[in-house]
Amino acid sequence: MRCNLRNSQVATRLFKYLIAVMIYMMYLMDRPDQIVYVIFQLDTEDFITPETDDVIIDLVKVFNKYGIKGSFAIVGEKARALERRGRDDVINALRTQDIAYQSNYHSVHPTISEYLKDLGWKDGVEEVMRRESEGINDLRRIFGQNPSAFIQPGGSWAPQVVYAMRLLGIKVFADGIFFSQPVWFCGVLAVRYSLSFRESESGTPEHLERLKHEFDKLYNSLKDRGGVIIVVLHPCMLLTKEFWDAINFARGRMPKKLKPAPLVPRELYKRRIKEFDEFVRYIINHPNVKVITYRELPSLYEEHLELNKDELFSLAEKVLENPSYHVINNKSFSLADAFYALCLALKEYKEKGSLPQKIVIRPILGPIERPPEINEEMTVKVHDVLMTIDKVYKAILEEGIIPSRIQVCNEVVGPLLFLYMMARSFLSLAGKAPSRFTIQGVSEMSILEDLDIIRRVINQWHWIIFPENFSSEKILELTILQLWTLKPAIMKTEYKK
């Protein structure tokens, strides 16, 4: 009898499991695919080889054929070269497309990373704005558009560039150390291409099939949740055998006379343009694919700058567990967001005697100088933190930057340790922790270590244009410090379907 009862219970559980599986499968079948957005990024660089100007017209014809636009990332000197050569036909063709910006001189020394190699945050931002404003203004004048995005030239990474572009009115930063899906960094939407049209291999059926396979793999990974696929193409390399800049500026060289790049046979060039045409047609024939430009990208995403008391409570707990960005209720919050929100909440408690029900976050930068390291334990009272909060909040408002050094009682601590103190204090005032606590010293430069950002920065220095053994400890340090501002960009619900 007991055996029959056990068999009956097993059968009942199995039946319920099968029903659950069937319901889930029906849900998957009925669930519509999400929109996959595609951006064509065309790095328009070669200002030395005049023949490459005509490639632009052929590519614009492809886009016009399908009623879409590409984002042409134009170097300032390339735009001026078109003007000098009297190529009004190319300029007018580009005016029908989306214009992005790829630095003033690209690979001419000193490149961006070279002139920022030893500069700090503020002087670095000022230097970028001084040197790059010319190119941005020329693109505005020549093409009648404010550039939609800044595309990093080669491996010329430095975090000051991202913030400088924000100050110059450019909302998107592309390539660099970033990822195939957008993130927020220094208040700018940052993303990296995920598919490369390998020009030197193009013009063959094998290359086209490989491209289709790679696109399908990316598309299938995104169709259930939505996202962006960025296809990068170098127009000049459809016509030339080598990169224009490697010929002239590799390993720090600055030749007195510039050499144009050698050209491929005309028939091969025609096959490459035809292949690109076929690849564009293949992409737009996918269901739920929409081709957009960098100009449209920011409208798809929303930076969440408001959270309620329960969300702040959850954020305080999560920050103590892991010094990283966190997603709560489909809202993403950076460490800088957490720092500002907790600071404001404690300030309001000190003034009003109660924690706020809602916090509106002001976007701020991470620290711009290396903080002190505290290795030993500290015993802190909530009262000690509250006595410090006014001074910290005032510094944030005045500078828009998280302070690198904060005095608590008789000890000077870094912002990460102080963030832990604020989180513990908030939880204490919410009745979830004691008012006196012991806190272990932390490594102030250990944030977001799982993203392997150090390797990503160092990989930028392998660019062939840099002098041998180029590196910059300052660029690496400032990058790590601005990881305080990094968080995923979450697509608005209305743009997923």
N, C-alpha and C positions, 0 to 999 in steps of 0.2 A: 504493500500500500504506500509506504514511504517513498519507494522508488518511482511509482507511478506519479505521485505528487511532484517529485523533483523534476521528472520529465515534462510534466505539464507546465511547471514554472519556467523551465528552459525554453519550451516551445513558445510560451507567451512572450518572453523577453525577445526571442528571435523574431517573432511576428511584429512586435513594436519597433524593433530595429529596422526591419525591412520597410515598414511603413514610413519611418523617418527618412530613410535613404530615398525612397520614391518621391516623397514630398520635396526633399532637397534637390533631386534631379529635375523635378518639374519646375522648381524655382529657377534653376540654372538655365533651363530651356526657355523659360518665359522672360528671363531677365535680358533686356536689350543691351547690345554692345554700347560702350561709351564712345564719345568722340575722341579720335586721335588727331591731334593737330600736327601739321608738318610745316617746317620753315626751311626754305632754301637759303642758305648763307653763302654768298659768293664773295670770296676774299679778293678784292680788286686792287692789286698792289703794284704791278710792274709799270713804273713810270719811265723806264729806260728803253724798252723795246716797243717802238711805235706800232708794229703790226698787231700787237695784242689789243689795241683799241677796238679793232673790228670784231673781236670775239664777243665783246659786250653786246653789240647790235644783234649778233646771231642768237645769243642767249635770251635777250629781250623778246625776240621774235618767237622763241619757244614758249615763253611765259604768256605772251599775248595770244598765241594760238589756243591755249587752254583757259584763257580768262583768269589767270592768276598773276601774282606778283612775287618777285624774289627780293631778298634783302641784300643789296650790294654794299659790302663793307669796303668803303673807298678810303685809300690813303690820301692825305691832304695833298701831297706832291703829285699824285696821279691825277687828281682833279685839276690842279694847276697846269699840268702837262697837257691835258686835253684842251684846256683853254689856249695855251701857247701854240698848240698845233692846229688850232682852228677847227677842232672836231665838234662843231655844233650839232652834227647829226648824232654823235654818241651822247653828248650832254642832254639833248632833247629826249633821246630814248631812255636815259637813266631817270629823267624827271618823271616818267610814268611809273617808275618802280619805287620801292622803299629804299631810302638812303641811310645806311649806317656808317660808322666812322671807325677806321682802323689805324689811328695815330697819324701824326703829321708827316713823319719820314720813315716809319716802319723799321728798316734794318740799317739805316745810316747811323754811324756812330757819332755820339754816344746814344745807344738805344735807351728805352725807358728804364729798364733795370740798371743799366750802367750809370745813368745820371742820378738814380735814386739809391745807389749801392750803399752809401754811408750816411744818408740823410735820415733825420728823425721823422716823426709824424707830421707836425705842422709845417716845417720847412719843405718836406717832401710834397705835401698837398699843394703848397704854394708854387713849387717848381713845376709840377704837372700842369697846373692851371696856366702858368706863364708860357710854357712851351707848347701846350696842346690847344690853347684857345685859337691860335692862328688857323690851324687846320679845320677846326669846327666852324669858325666864322667863314672860311672859304667855301666849305660845303654848303652852308646856309646860303651864301651869296650865289654860288654857281648853280645849285640844284633847287633852290627855293624851299628847302626843307630843313627843319632841325633834325640832326641825326637821331634815329630811333634807338640806337644801341652803340656801345663801344665794343669792338671786337679786338681782343688782345693780339698784337703782332707777335707771331712766333712764341718764344718762351719768355717774353719780356713781362714777367709778373712782378707786381708790387702792390700791396693792399691800398696804398695811398691813392692809386689810380682810380679804384672803385669809388671812393668817397669824393675825389675831385670831379669825376664824371657826374655824380649826383649834384654837386654844386654848380656844374656847368649845364644842367638841365637834361642830362641823358639818363634814362630810367632803367636801362638794361645793360649788363656787362656779360659778354660771352667769352667762353673758353677759359684759359688760365687753369686754376687748380680745382675747378668746380665739377659738377656732376651732370648727367644726362637729363635729370629733372630739376626744375628751378628751385633755388633756395633764396632766402634773404641774407644779404651780407652787407653790413654798413648801410642798411636801409635801401639797398639796390637789389633788384631782381637779377640773380646771377645763374647762368646755365652754361652747359658745354655741349658741343655737337655730339651726336651718337652714331652717325653714319657718314663715312667719307667716300666721295666719288674719287677713286684713285686714278687721276688723269693719266699718269704714265702707263697704266695697265689698260686703259680704256680703248675702245675701238675694236673689241673682239667679242664674239658671242659668249665666251667663257666669263669675261668680266661682267657683262650685263646679267647673266644668270646668277653670278655670285652676289651682285648687288640686290637682285630681287629676293634671293634667299635671306640675306641679312636684313632687308627691310621687313620681310614677313615675320622673321623672328622677333624683331622689335615691336611690330604691330601686334602680334599675338600676345606679347607680354603686357600690352597696355590696353587692349580692347575691352577688358572687363572692368577697368578702373579709370580709364582716360589718362591722357598725358601728352607729351610733346616729343616729336622726333625731329631733330635738326640735322639736315643734310648739308655738308660743307663741300664746296667746290672752289678750286682756284682757276678762274677763267684763263689766265695767262698760260697755265700748264697744259691746256688743250692744244696749244699751238707751239709751245717751246719744249726743247729737250731737257732743259735744266731750269731750276729756279733762278730768276734774275738776281736775287740778293746773294745766293751762295756763290755765284760767279764773281761778284764784285766785293762783298763785305764779309766773307767767311773768316772766322778766327780773328776778328778784330781789324781786318784790313780796311784801309781807306784809300783806294787807288785815285791817282790824279785824273785818269781818264776812265770813264765807265764803259763797260762792254755790254752790248745788247745780247740777249740769250739766243742761241741757235734755234732755228725753226725745224719742226717736223715736216715731212712731205704733205702737200695739200690734200691728197686723198685720205691720208690718215686723219687729218684734222676734220674732214667732212664726216668720216665714220664716227668720230668721237661726238660731234654735235648731234648726229643722228641717234647715237646711243643714248645721249642725255635726253633727247626728245622722247624716245621710247620709254626710258625710265620714269620720266615725269608722267607720261600717260599711264604707266603701270600703277604708279602711286595713287593718282586721283581716281582710278577706277576701283579702288578698295572701298567697301562700304564704311560709312561713318568716318571717313577721312576728310579733313578740312584743311586746305592750305592757307596759312596766314603769314604775316610778316612780324618782325620784331616790334613794329609799331603797335600791333594789336596785342602782343603778349601780355603787357601789364594789366590790361582790362580783364584777363581771365583769372587773375589771382587777387587775393585780398590779404592785406597784412592785418592780423588781429591785434588790436591795441586796447581791448577792454576785457576785463574778467571780473566775475563776481567773487564774493567771499569764499564760497565753497571751492571754486576753481583755484583761488590763491592758496587756500589751505592745501589742496592737492599738489599744487606747484611747489610749495614749501617742502612738503614731504619728499617729492620726487628729486628736488635739487639736493637734498641731504643724502639721498641714495646714490645719485649719479650727477656729477657736475657737467651737465650737457643741456641741450635744448630738450623740450618736452612737448608732446601733443596731448591736449586735454579737451575733450568735447569737440574734436575736429578743429581745434584752434592750436596753432603752434606758438611757443614762447621760447625766446632765446634766454641765455643766462643774463644778458643785459636787461631784457624785459623783466626777469625775475628780480634782479637787483633793484630796478627802479620801482616796481610794484610793491615790494616788501618795504623799501625805504619810505615810500609815500604812506603806506598803511600804518607803519609804526609812528610816523610823524603825526598823522591824524589821530592816532590813539593818544599820543602824548598831549595833543591840544584839546581833544574832546572827551577822552576817557573811554572811548569805545572804538572797536575796529570798524572800518568802513564796509558797507555792503557792496560797493562797486569801486573798481579802480580803472582809470583811463591812463594808459601807458604813454609816456613820451619817448619816442625813439632816441636812444643815446648810443654813443660809441663805447667800445671797450677801453680799458686803460691804455695809455700810449707810452708808458715807461715800465720797465721791468719791476714788478713789485718785490718787496722784501719777503724772504722765506722764513716761516716760523716752524720749527721742528718739534718743539716740546708742547706738552699739554698746557692748556689755559683754562682756569676756572673763571667763568663769567656770569654776571647777574643780568637779568633783563634790564634792570635799572641802568647798568653801565652802557648798554647798547642805546637805550632811549636818550641818555645824556649826550650821546655822540651824533644822533640822527639828524639834528638840525643842521649841523655843520656839513655833513655829508650831502644832504639834500640841496643845500645852498650851492655847494661845489658843482653838483650835477646840473643845476639850472644855469649857472653862470657859464660853464664850459661845454655842456652837452656831452661830457666824457665821464666815465667812472674813474674816481680817484685811484691812483696807484698806491698811495700810502694813507692809511687811516689810523688815527690814534684812538685807542680804547684803553681807558685808565692810563697806565704808564707804559703801555706797549704799542708800538707801531706795527700794524698788520697790513697784509695785502687784501685786495677786494674779494678774493674767493673765500678766505677765512672769515671776512666780515659778512659775506653773504650767508655763510653757514650760521653765524651768530644771529643775523636777522631772521633767518628761517626758524631757528630754535626759539627765538623770542616771540615770533608771531604765533607759533604753536603753543607756547606757554600762555600767552594772553588769550588764546582761543580755548584754554582749559585742557589742552592735550599734552602738556609737558611741564616740568618743574620750572620755577622762576630762577633757579641757579643751576648751571650745567657746566660740565667739563667738555672741552672741545679739543680735539687732536689737531696739531699742526698739519698743514696740507702743502702740496707742491702747487704753487700758483700757476705754473706753466703746464699743468697736466690735463687741461680741459679738452674734451672731444678727442681723446687719444685714439679711439676706435676708428676714426675717419682716416687715419694715417696721413695727416696733412703735411707733416714734415717731409715724407717721401715725395708727395705731390709737388711741393715747392722745389726740392732738390732736383727733381726730374725736369723742371723748367730750364735749369742751367745747362742741360745737354744740347740746347739749340746751337746749331752749327755757326750761327752769326757771332756768338759771344767769343771773346778772347779765351785762350786755353785756360782751363781750371777756374773759370769764373764762378764766384759764389758771393753771397752777402749774408752775414749773420744778422745784420740789421733788418733786412727784408724778412728773413725767417722769423725773427723775434716779433716784429710788428704784426706779421700774419697770425701767429699764435695768439697774440693779445686781442686781435679783432675777431677771433673765433667766439668771443663773448656775444657777438651780434648774429651769429649764424643760426638759421632755423629753416625747416622745410617750408616751401611755399605751397599752400593748399588751394587747389583750384575751386573757384566758386561753383556751387552745385548746379546753377543754371547753365554753365558752360560744359558740363560733363555729358549732357544728353542731347 
